[in-house]
Amino acid sequence: MATYIVGDLQGCLSELNQLLAGVGFTPSRDQLWLTGDLVARGPDSLGCLRRVMALGNAATTVLGNHDLHLLAVAAGLRKPKQADKVQRILQAADSTDLLFWLRQQPLLAEHSEHGFIMTHAGIPPQWSVEQARAAARFAETELRSEHYLDRLRDMYGNQPDRWREDLDELDQLRFTINALTRMRLCYADGRLDFDFKEGLDKVPATLKPWFELRSEHQDPPLVFGHWAALEGQCDTAGIHALDTGCVWGGSLTLLHWETGERISTPCPVHA
């Protein structure tokens, strides 16, 4: 049995299929983990949802910011972004089933055998793994509940940008979703920045990547996507960056967990 982890698909189904065919992925034997953002800017978001959903227990994905935005758009709470290509999902005969399945996916997933933890964007420096797990479970429960429409509406906004134990439940929910699906950089005091999207060579002096601020924690291996400008490069031990910007003309990258081998397939520009 092999465990494969793939970075952000963003609708790039043909590249996913190419990678899986290249490693001989077999759902009855192997596991596929995905870092979230199955949908949005690429040519076949509908196909990506159908492909991953059809794998059943052979696939594990986490929710990314684009996945959550799709749920809000489908609920009529937000308008689709101009560059998003999600209309086929909304018009599909199986749209209800796909969107319900997507809403059941976790914000944080842990591999029971290998011990790695996967979120879309990372884990903020002020949280221990235990805190991240508890916060994720609370937010997931809310998103799966009968009042999920309110929670999808409530998740938008950049405040609070710092975790405090005395935050009310709404602010806890918003911070958790922002931290696990949108974070890249943090201030030294743990406040989150949501503006920066470039590479490490352009990080402002007042900010640091979230993973460089986790030295006080004894983390298991952490896997994340979201930050395409990293191009999969992260020098912090035990941190695995897997978004290599397929939808932007980069590549889609697959990590074979047991061997550590990375396999990438180049992608045309879909944006």
C-alpha positions as CSV (number, residue, x, y, z in Angstrom):
1,M,0.0,0.0,0.0
2,A,1.3,3.5,-0.9
3,T,0.3,6.9,0.4
4,Y,0.3,9.7,-2.1
5,I,-0.3,13.3,-1.3
6,V,-1.1,15.8,-4.0
7,G,-1.1,19.6,-3.9
8,D,-3.9,22.0,-4.9
9,L,-5.9,20.8,-7.9
10,Q,-7.9,23.9,-8.6
11,G,-9.8,22.1,-11.3
12,C,-6.7,20.5,-13.0
13,L,-8.2,17.0,-13.5
14,S,-6.1,15.8,-16.4
15,E,-2.9,16.5,-14.5
16,L,-4.2,14.6,-11.5
17,N,-5.1,11.6,-13.7
18,Q,-1.7,11.7,-15.4
19,L,0.1,11.6,-12.0
20,L,-2.0,8.8,-10.6
21,A,-1.6,6.8,-13.8
22,G,2.2,7.3,-13.6
23,V,2.5,5.8,-10.2
24,G,-0.1,3.0,-10.8
25,F,-2.5,4.3,-8.2
26,T,-5.0,1.6,-7.2
27,P,-7.9,2.7,-4.9
28,S,-8.3,-0.8,-3.4
29,R,-4.7,-0.7,-2.2
30,D,-3.4,2.8,-2.1
31,Q,-4.4,6.1,-0.4
32,L,-4.7,9.5,-2.0
33,W,-4.5,12.6,0.2
34,L,-5.2,16.1,-1.2
35,T,-4.3,19.5,0.3
36,G,-7.6,21.2,-0.6
37,D,-8.8,23.7,-3.2
38,L,-10.1,21.0,-5.4
39,V,-12.0,23.7,-7.4
40,A,-11.8,27.1,-8.9
41,R,-9.5,28.4,-11.5
42,G,-8.7,25.4,-13.7
43,P,-10.7,23.8,-16.5
44,D,-12.5,20.9,-14.8
45,S,-13.5,21.6,-11.2
46,L,-16.6,19.5,-11.7
47,G,-14.5,16.6,-12.8
48,C,-12.2,17.0,-9.8
49,L,-15.0,16.8,-7.3
50,R,-16.5,13.8,-9.0
51,R,-13.1,12.0,-9.2
52,V,-12.2,12.5,-5.6
53,M,-15.7,11.8,-4.2
54,A,-15.8,8.6,-6.3
55,L,-12.6,7.3,-4.6
56,G,-14.5,7.0,-1.3
57,N,-12.3,5.9,1.6
58,A,-9.3,5.8,-0.6
59,A,-9.2,9.6,-0.7
60,T,-8.8,12.2,2.1
61,T,-9.0,15.9,1.3
62,V,-9.2,19.0,3.5
63,L,-11.2,22.1,2.8
64,G,-9.4,25.0,1.1
65,N,-10.5,28.6,0.9
66,H,-11.8,28.1,-2.7
67,D,-13.8,25.0,-1.7
68,L,-15.4,27.0,1.1
69,H,-16.1,29.9,-1.3
70,L,-17.8,27.5,-3.7
71,L,-20.1,26.4,-0.9
72,A,-21.0,30.0,-0.1
73,V,-21.6,30.8,-3.8
74,A,-23.8,27.7,-4.2
75,A,-25.8,28.8,-1.1
76,G,-26.4,32.2,-2.7
77,L,-24.4,34.0,0.0
78,R,-21.6,35.2,-2.4
79,K,-21.1,35.9,-6.1
80,P,-18.5,33.7,-7.9
81,K,-15.2,35.4,-8.5
82,Q,-14.6,36.5,-12.1
83,A,-11.8,34.0,-12.6
84,D,-13.6,31.0,-11.0
85,K,-14.9,28.3,-13.3
86,V,-17.5,26.7,-11.1
87,Q,-20.7,27.3,-13.1
88,R,-20.7,23.7,-14.4
89,I,-20.7,22.5,-10.8
90,L,-23.7,24.6,-9.9
91,Q,-25.6,23.4,-13.0
92,A,-24.7,19.7,-12.7
93,A,-27.4,17.1,-12.1
94,D,-25.3,15.8,-9.2
95,S,-24.6,19.3,-7.8
96,T,-26.5,18.7,-4.5
97,D,-24.6,15.5,-3.8
98,L,-21.2,16.9,-4.6
99,L,-21.7,20.1,-2.5
100,F,-23.0,18.1,0.4
101,W,-20.0,15.8,0.2
102,L,-17.7,18.7,0.0
103,R,-19.2,20.3,3.1
104,Q,-18.5,17.1,5.1
105,Q,-14.7,17.3,4.5
106,P,-12.4,18.2,7.4
107,L,-10.3,21.3,7.9
108,L,-7.5,19.2,9.5
109,A,-6.7,15.6,8.7
110,E,-4.3,13.2,10.4
111,H,-2.8,10.0,9.1
112,S,-3.4,7.2,11.6
113,E,-0.3,5.2,10.6
114,H,2.2,7.8,9.4
115,G,1.3,10.5,11.9
116,F,1.4,13.5,9.5
117,I,-1.1,16.3,9.8
118,M,-2.6,18.0,6.7
119,T,-4.3,21.4,6.5
120,H,-4.8,23.6,3.5
121,A,-2.7,26.6,4.7
122,G,-0.9,25.4,7.8
123,I,-1.2,25.7,11.6
124,P,-0.7,29.2,13.2
125,P,2.3,29.5,15.5
126,Q,0.3,30.3,18.6
127,W,-1.6,27.0,18.5
128,S,-0.3,23.6,19.6
129,V,-1.4,20.7,17.5
130,E,-4.0,19.9,20.2
131,Q,-5.4,23.4,20.0
132,A,-5.5,23.2,16.2
133,R,-7.3,19.9,16.3
134,A,-9.9,21.1,18.8
135,A,-10.5,24.3,16.8
136,A,-10.8,22.4,13.5
137,R,-13.3,20.0,15.0
138,F,-15.5,22.8,16.3
139,A,-15.5,24.6,12.9
140,E,-16.2,21.4,11.0
141,T,-19.1,20.6,13.3
142,E,-20.6,24.0,12.7
143,L,-20.2,23.8,8.9
144,R,-21.9,20.4,8.9
145,S,-24.8,21.5,11.1
146,E,-28.3,22.6,10.3
147,H,-27.2,26.2,10.6
148,Y,-24.3,25.9,8.2
149,L,-25.7,28.7,6.0
150,D,-25.1,31.1,8.8
151,R,-21.6,29.8,9.4
152,L,-20.7,30.1,5.7
153,R,-22.0,33.7,5.9
154,D,-20.1,34.4,9.1
155,M,-16.7,33.1,7.9
156,Y,-15.9,36.1,5.8
157,G,-13.7,38.9,7.2
158,N,-10.1,39.3,8.4
159,Q,-10.8,39.9,12.0
160,P,-9.9,38.7,14.5
161,D,-6.4,38.2,13.2
162,R,-5.0,36.8,16.4
163,W,-6.2,33.9,18.6
164,R,-7.4,34.6,22.2
165,E,-9.0,32.1,24.5
166,D,-11.8,34.6,25.3
167,L,-13.0,35.0,21.7
168,D,-16.7,34.3,21.3
169,E,-17.7,31.3,19.1
170,L,-18.3,33.3,16.0
171,D,-14.8,34.9,16.2
172,Q,-13.3,31.5,17.0
173,L,-14.9,30.1,13.9
174,R,-13.7,32.9,11.6
175,F,-10.1,32.8,13.0
176,T,-10.0,29.0,12.6
177,I,-11.1,29.0,9.0
178,N,-8.8,31.9,8.1
179,A,-5.8,30.3,9.8
180,L,-6.3,26.8,8.3
181,T,-7.3,27.9,4.8
182,R,-5.8,31.4,4.1
183,M,-2.7,31.9,6.2
184,R,0.8,32.5,4.8
185,L,2.6,35.0,6.9
186,C,2.4,36.0,10.6
187,Y,3.7,38.8,12.7
188,A,6.0,37.9,15.6
189,D,3.1,38.2,18.1
190,G,1.1,35.7,16.1
191,R,-1.2,38.0,14.2
192,L,-2.1,36.8,10.7
193,D,-1.4,38.7,7.5
194,F,-3.8,38.1,4.6
195,D,-2.4,40.4,1.9
196,F,1.0,38.8,1.0
197,K,0.9,36.2,-1.8
198,E,4.4,36.2,-3.2
199,G,7.5,34.1,-2.6
200,L,9.9,34.0,0.3
201,D,12.4,36.3,-1.4
202,K,9.8,39.2,-1.0
203,V,8.6,38.6,2.5
204,P,8.5,42.0,4.4
205,A,10.9,42.3,7.4
206,T,8.0,42.6,9.8
207,L,6.5,39.2,8.8
208,K,7.6,35.6,8.8
209,P,6.2,32.4,7.2
210,W,4.0,30.6,9.7
211,F,6.2,27.6,9.7
212,E,9.3,29.5,10.7
213,L,7.4,30.6,13.9
214,R,6.5,27.1,15.1
215,S,9.9,26.2,16.7
216,E,8.5,26.1,20.2
217,H,6.2,23.3,19.3
218,Q,7.2,19.6,18.9
219,D,5.1,19.0,15.8
220,P,4.5,15.8,13.8
221,P,5.2,16.2,10.1
222,L,2.9,18.9,8.6
223,V,1.6,19.0,5.0
224,F,0.0,22.0,3.4
225,G,-0.8,23.6,0.0
226,H,-2.3,27.0,-0.7
227,W,1.0,29.0,-1.1
228,A,1.7,28.5,-4.8
229,A,4.5,31.1,-4.9
230,L,6.6,28.8,-2.6
231,E,6.8,26.4,-5.6
232,G,6.9,23.6,-3.2
233,Q,10.1,24.9,-1.5
234,C,10.2,24.8,2.3
235,D,13.5,24.4,4.3
236,T,11.9,23.9,7.7
237,A,12.3,20.3,8.8
238,G,9.1,18.3,8.9
239,I,7.1,20.8,6.8
240,H,6.0,19.7,3.4
241,A,4.7,22.4,0.9
242,L,2.9,20.8,-2.0
243,D,1.1,23.6,-4.0
244,T,3.4,24.1,-7.0
245,G,1.0,26.3,-8.9
246,C,-0.5,24.0,-11.5
247,V,-3.3,26.4,-12.4
248,W,-0.9,29.2,-12.9
249,G,1.2,27.3,-15.4
250,G,3.5,25.7,-12.9
251,S,3.1,22.0,-12.1
252,L,1.0,19.6,-10.1
253,T,3.1,17.7,-7.5
254,L,2.6,14.3,-5.9
255,L,4.5,13.2,-2.8
256,H,5.0,9.5,-2.3
257,W,5.0,9.5,1.5
258,E,6.8,6.2,2.1
259,T,9.7,7.0,-0.2
260,G,9.8,10.8,0.0
261,E,9.9,11.0,-3.8
262,R,8.2,13.9,-5.4
263,I,6.8,13.6,-8.9
264,S,5.5,16.6,-10.9
265,T,3.7,17.1,-14.1
266,P,3.9,20.4,-16.0
267,C,0.7,22.3,-16.5
268,P,-0.5,24.8,-19.1
269,V,-1.7,28.2,-17.9
270,H,-5.4,27.7,-17.1
271,A,-6.1,31.1,-15.4
